[in-house]
Amino acid sequence: MDAAYRAEIPSVGVTAEGLERAGRRKELRGAVAEERLLLVSAFAPGERFSVGSAMGRNKLIYALAVATLVVASGINSGGTWAGASEALRRRFGSVAVWTGPGAGPGNPALVEKGAEAVSDLATWQPLEAVQPTRPETTAQLGLGI
């Protein structure tokens, strides 16, 4: 999001806190006022940041994106690893992983899990959006819904 802002590319920011709290941050208020940033949150307006909120927020980021590019991930630990692994497993969206210079130690393992390897941003074209898998539903309350 910060890189998009610096490059003057409109973006969507999914907060891990309520919008009332996120809106107190001067740099975010300015970007929203300039219509270069849309902030969304799944949390109550005054909700504080927490690790659990950040993990929940990650699901929304993966689901909203055509593709998510993981630049540096640890292996078998950390929020980036957990988010990318879950997105791949539950098909929250297309996951691409940087495999060029500076790639994180977990990046090759994410490719093994099914992420798209990316080593050249100039030629990278994101895969088509992944359709999430949905559990088979049954009618509830006899209403055929």
Secondary structure, DSSP 8 states (H G I E B T S, - for coil): -HHHHHTT--EEEE-SS-HHHHTTSHHHHHHHHTTSEEEE-SS-TT----HHHHHHHHHHHHHH-SEEEE----SS-SHHHHHHHHHHHHT-SEEEEE-STT--TTHHHHHHTT-EEES-TTT----------------STTTT-
